[in-house]
Amino acid sequence: MTNSLDPKDWPEFRQTAHKMLEAALDEMQTATAGPVWQSLPAPLKQELQTPLPQQGIGAAAMQRQIEALLPYGVGNTHPRFFGWVHGAGAPGGMIAEIAAAAMNANLGGRDHGAIYVEKQVVDWVRQMFSFPEEASGLVVSGTSMATVIAVKVAREAALGLTTRNTGVGAHRLVGYASSQAHNCVARAFDLLGLGAGVLRSVPLNGAYEMDVAALEGMIAEDRAAGRQPFLIVGTAGSVNTGAFDDSNALADIAATQKIWFHIDGAFGAAGILSEVLRPRLKGIERADSLAFDFHKWLHVNYDAGFVLIRDGAAHLATFSSRPDYLQAAERGLAAGNPWPVEYGPELSRGFRALKVWAQITEHGTEALGGMISKNCAQAQLLTGLITAHPDLTLLAPVASSVVCFRYGNSDAINGEIVMQLQESGIAAPSVTTLDGQVAIRVNITNHRTQDADMALLVDEVVRIGAGLK
């Protein structure tokens, strides 16, 4: 019986590990080739439906099974993955992931090197968004978790810290987000005991942005009815159309009404690094909290999100809880306080911060912002091709990198066009519905996408559509 899980033959294990690295590098180097997406073949599906192993198969056999999965990802590394707001990843992320796996660090707390990497990332994010030095932040799995954290801080700011022990009780809190806001906001209200129903859906203007006048009217109505408005959620880059709410106007209302102002910047907040999108983000520095993803437009490998809170003291007070076995110390391993666990719900936290740090360190903000600007230019190029074609209709203004359009007038045909594009591996747009019409939705958040991919997409949409008439 073995007394360790370490390899019995380290040279042999090194060969297996090198083989996996080479296969992974090959996969990334050829990311622009082949189909965008392909279904996992039946034999491989069958291999993944086996009884719980009582005896292991060893590292070499395990590596072969993993390598066989490499061609069957969701497709977001390919330049024509247009369906959802996924980043494309970058080869440098593998270097960080290898080191993170070797360290196996828990970033819940304690005084060790990984914690200082995350502190550096927090400081960089504060600088990116011009937040004050007393602001706090945390690397999390994604905007969904970041939103839960931000809304909890806002909830405690409205009801008081006693809610940590007594619960929210018969509260009369209400919040506001546009009808295009990401579903994670409503889910956060649900998870925090507020109820998704107290998140008011604010109508849109013609640009698919939150209607500011409608918001002001809803706040007045709720106050008159004895409710307590506590949160305004602005969207920086809606997932459906890529629209940006007017952050300055929302910040003005929040300041006047004394309401917490949160920004859901899941993918669009990264536009702060882009000369093209930065003007659309004026006012983001006035937010009380911000949630966004590194794994979208900044191409950090999944998963990596972030929550930024203006009032670091309020953030700490909302989550800090140190049982006896986690008591702080001035020296030794229990130093380095406060710990990240005091800023969120997770004590066990992987070293996500390393791949974020590595991406920014390797490429710098100018190159990362340049890729965002490139994608916005490609969205405009696609828009021009659509408006110039007699069979295609643009369905929404193009504010960033999301383009929604349709072929002809049939909802069924447009849905089938998307399905055939995906199944053929040519491209992977998605389907959405705007004003009751099925739309082909194209999102461009991929540093590998080239201008020629826009023309190819339009040609294929028209070819497939003509065949379906």
ABEGO torsion letter per residue (X at the ends): XBABABBABAAAAAAAAAAAAAAAAAAAAAAABEBABBBBBAAAAAAABBBBBABBAEAAAAAAAAAAAAAABAGAABAABAABBBBAEBAAAAAAAAAAAAAGBBAAEEBBAAAAAAAAAAAAAAAAAGBBAABBBBBBAEAAAAAAAAAAAAAAAAAEAAAAAAEAEBBABBBBBBAABBAAAAAAAAAAGAEAAABBBBBBBAAGBBBAAAAAAAAAAAAAAGBBBABBBBBBGBAAAGBBBBAAAAAAAAAAAGBBBBBBAAAAAAAAABAAAAAAABGAAABABBBBBAABAAGBBOBBBBBBBABAAAAAAAABBBBAAABBBABEAABGOBBAAAABABABBBBAAAAAAAAAAAAEAAAAAAAAAAAAAAAAAAAAAAAABAABBBABBBABABBBBBBEABAAAAAAAAAAAAAAGABBBBBBBBGGBBBBBBBBBBAABBAAAAAAAAAAAAAAAAAAX
